[in-house]
Amino acid sequence: MRTNLHTIFKYSWGLMMSTANTWEVIRTDNSVNRAFTSFVLPWTVLLSVILSVFSSLYTKEKVIETAIVMLVVTAISYIASFFLSRSLAISFFRKNHSDIFSKTDISKIIAYSFSVIYITKIITTIIPDLFFLQILNVYTVYIVWEACHVFFNLNEDERGKSMLLISLCVIFMPSLIRSVIMFMLPGF
């Protein structure tokens, strides 16, 4: 477990600091074939717990209810975002690039592209006054751009189409799902 957490943080940091090199390591690393269980799930649990704790600290009423609701809503929104983004990317690649199509590679790209989203969400949850740091989520576009080159060796035009779809899903899907769930919850 300790090496798993170390690897998770190493890959997240590497994608932000040395994107192309880290994608190459991720592509050749056979131990990360299960991207959901080895990357998305630990980050989602960590993010859900932190968001739950700090949301309950910053609220004045319904402290326990807020903590439980935020824990569940955050977990659902990030897990659903991974699977919805993955299914959209798989259908896009199956239609447009059936010759280089690989579910494992697409799962890796989607999973590891959430790195910036997780980190900025944790920082802005702990210190809400740093909300402007969420502009860094745009860096996900570059991360996906490099991933499409490393994994599929696409030309720039095709990379642009793939990057646009995956980046928009990764950046906006968690907020969209969270908004829909919160809209359906009375009193929150």
Backbone torsions as a table, in degrees:
resi	resn	phi	psi	omega
1	MET	NA	-38.5	-178.0
2	ARG	-64.7	-43.7	178.7
3	THR	-68.7	-30.2	177.1
4	ASN	-64.8	-46.2	177.1
5	LEU	-64.1	-39.7	177.7
6	HIS	-61.4	-43.5	179.4
7	THR	-65.1	-40.5	179.5
8	ILE	-59.9	-49.7	-179.3
9	PHE	-68.7	-35.1	179.1
10	LYS	-63.7	-45.3	179.2
11	TYR	-67.5	-40.4	179.1
12	SER	-63.1	-46.1	178.8
13	TRP	-65.4	-41.9	-179.6
14	GLY	-63.3	-38.2	178.7
15	LEU	-65.4	-28.4	179.4
16	MET	-85.3	-28.9	-175.2
17	MET	-100.3	-38.2	-178.2
18	SER	-140.1	76.7	-167.8
19	THR	-61.9	-53.7	-175.2
20	ALA	-63.3	-43.0	179.7
21	ASN	-64.6	-40.9	179.6
22	THR	-67.5	-38.9	176.6
23	TRP	-62.7	-36.7	178.5
24	GLU	-64.8	-40.3	177.5
25	VAL	-65.5	-43.6	179.6
26	ILE	-63.4	-40.2	-178.5
27	ARG	-64.0	-39.6	-176.9
28	THR	-88.4	-12.8	-178.8
29	ASP	-79.9	113.7	-178.5
30	ASN	-78.6	-15.3	-179.7
31	SER	-77.0	-9.7	179.9
32	VAL	-103.9	23.2	179.5
33	ASN	-65.0	-28.3	175.9
34	ARG	-97.8	78.0	-173.6
35	ALA	-63.6	-33.7	-178.3
36	PHE	-66.9	-51.5	-175.9
37	THR	-75.6	-27.7	-176.7
38	SER	-95.3	-12.4	-178.7
39	PHE	-132.1	-55.0	-174.7
40	VAL	-65.8	-47.3	-176.6
41	LEU	-62.6	-48.2	177.0
42	PRO	-61.4	-41.7	178.0
43	TRP	-64.0	-40.4	-179.4
44	THR	-65.2	-41.9	177.8
45	VAL	-63.0	-47.5	178.8
46	LEU	-59.8	-47.3	-179.9
47	LEU	-63.6	-42.3	-179.4
48	SER	-63.3	-42.9	179.8
49	VAL	-66.2	-46.2	-179.9
50	ILE	-63.4	-44.3	179.4
51	LEU	-64.2	-38.4	178.8
52	SER	-64.6	-47.3	-178.2
53	VAL	-64.5	-48.7	-175.7
54	PHE	-74.7	-29.1	174.9
55	SER	-66.6	-38.7	178.0
56	SER	-71.5	-30.5	177.4
57	LEU	-70.6	-34.0	-175.7
58	TYR	-89.0	-5.1	179.6
59	THR	-95.1	155.5	-177.9
60	LYS	-100.8	-24.5	179.3
61	GLU	-136.4	160.3	-178.2
62	LYS	55.4	52.4	-174.7
63	VAL	-64.8	-51.1	-177.9
64	ILE	-67.0	-42.6	-179.9
65	GLU	-63.2	-40.8	178.4
66	THR	-62.9	-42.9	-179.7
67	ALA	-62.2	-45.5	-178.5
68	ILE	-67.4	-45.1	-179.3
69	VAL	-62.8	-44.4	-179.5
70	MET	-66.4	-36.0	177.3
71	LEU	-61.8	-49.4	-177.0
72	VAL	-69.7	-45.4	-177.7
73	VAL	-64.2	-42.3	179.1
74	THR	-64.6	-44.9	179.3
75	ALA	-61.6	-46.4	-179.8
76	ILE	-63.4	-44.2	-174.7
77	SER	-66.7	-39.3	-179.3
78	TYR	-77.2	-36.4	176.6
79	ILE	-68.4	-44.5	178.1
80	ALA	-64.7	-36.2	178.0
81	SER	-62.2	-41.5	178.1
82	PHE	-60.9	-49.7	-175.5
83	PHE	-70.5	-37.7	177.2
84	LEU	-68.0	-43.5	177.8
85	SER	-62.6	-41.9	179.3
86	ARG	-63.7	-43.6	-178.9
87	SER	-67.7	-37.0	176.0
88	LEU	-65.6	-42.2	179.2
89	ALA	-67.0	-39.6	178.5
90	ILE	-63.4	-43.9	179.3
91	SER	-66.7	-36.0	177.1
92	PHE	-64.3	-48.2	-178.7
93	PHE	-69.5	-34.4	177.8
94	ARG	-64.1	-36.6	-178.9
95	LYS	-77.8	-43.5	-171.3
96	ASN	-98.8	-27.2	-175.2
97	HIS	-137.7	58.9	-176.4
98	SER	-66.8	-22.0	-179.5
99	ASP	-75.3	-27.2	-179.3
100	ILE	-112.7	12.0	-175.0
101	PHE	-68.6	129.1	177.1
102	SER	-147.9	118.1	-179.7
103	LYS	-63.3	-36.4	-179.9
104	THR	-64.8	-44.7	179.3
105	ASP	-65.3	-41.3	179.3
106	ILE	-65.2	-40.0	177.6
107	SER	-62.5	-40.5	177.3
108	LYS	-63.3	-44.8	-178.5
109	ILE	-62.0	-47.8	-179.2
110	ILE	-62.9	-48.4	-176.2
111	ALA	-60.1	-50.4	-174.9
112	TYR	-77.9	-16.2	177.1
113	SER	-73.4	-15.8	176.9
114	PHE	-77.1	-2.4	-174.3
115	SER	-54.1	-50.4	-178.2
116	VAL	-66.1	-37.8	179.8
117	ILE	-61.5	-46.7	179.4
118	TYR	-60.3	-47.4	-174.8
119	ILE	-67.5	-45.4	179.3
120	THR	-66.9	-33.6	178.1
121	LYS	-66.8	-40.6	178.0
122	ILE	-64.5	-44.6	-179.2
123	ILE	-64.3	-45.4	-178.1
124	THR	-74.1	-18.6	174.0
125	THR	-76.7	-42.8	-179.6
126	ILE	-69.1	-43.3	179.8
127	ILE	-124.2	90.2	-175.2
128	PRO	-61.0	-23.1	179.6
129	ASP	-68.9	-12.0	177.6
130	LEU	-95.3	29.9	-178.2
131	PHE	-57.3	-27.6	-178.8
132	PHE	-65.5	-16.4	178.2
133	LEU	-67.9	-13.8	178.8
134	GLN	-66.7	-12.8	173.7
135	ILE	-64.3	-23.1	178.0
136	LEU	-66.5	-13.8	176.2
137	ASN	-61.0	-21.4	178.4
138	VAL	-65.0	-22.6	177.9
139	TYR	-61.5	-19.2	176.4
140	THR	-58.2	-32.1	179.3
141	VAL	-60.0	-45.5	179.0
142	TYR	-66.9	-39.5	179.0
143	ILE	-59.9	-44.5	179.5
144	VAL	-69.7	-37.1	177.8
145	TRP	-56.9	-48.7	179.2
146	GLU	-66.5	-37.3	-179.9
147	ALA	-63.3	-41.2	179.3
148	CYS	-64.5	-31.1	177.4
149	HIS	-74.6	-45.7	-176.0
150	VAL	-69.2	-44.9	-174.9
151	PHE	-79.7	-42.3	-170.9
152	PHE	-114.9	-9.0	-179.5
153	ASN	52.7	47.1	-179.9
154	LEU	-80.4	151.7	174.1
155	ASN	-73.8	172.4	-171.9
156	GLU	-63.8	-37.5	179.9
157	ASP	-65.5	-46.3	179.4
158	GLU	-69.9	-35.5	176.2
159	ARG	-62.4	-37.3	179.8
160	GLY	-62.9	-42.7	179.0
161	LYS	-65.9	-46.3	179.9
162	SER	-64.4	-43.8	-179.1
163	MET	-62.4	-40.1	-179.0
164	LEU	-63.2	-47.3	-179.3
165	LEU	-63.0	-51.5	-176.0
166	ILE	-66.6	-42.6	-178.4
167	SER	-64.0	-44.9	179.3
168	LEU	-62.8	-40.3	177.6
169	CYS	-63.6	-47.2	-176.7
170	VAL	-66.4	-39.9	-176.1
171	ILE	-76.0	-43.9	-170.4
172	PHE	-101.6	-19.6	-175.8
173	MET	-61.9	-44.9	179.3
174	PRO	-60.2	-41.8	180.0
175	SER	-67.8	-39.2	179.5
176	LEU	-64.6	-46.9	179.3
177	ILE	-65.5	-41.4	178.0
178	ARG	-61.8	-41.5	179.0
179	SER	-63.8	-41.0	178.9
180	VAL	-64.9	-43.9	179.7
181	ILE	-65.3	-44.2	-179.5
182	MET	-66.1	-31.5	176.6
183	PHE	-64.8	-35.6	-178.4
184	MET	-80.8	-13.0	179.6
185	LEU	-90.7	117.9	178.0
186	PRO	-73.5	138.0	175.6
187	GLY	87.0	6.3	179.7
188	PHE	-127.9	NA	NA
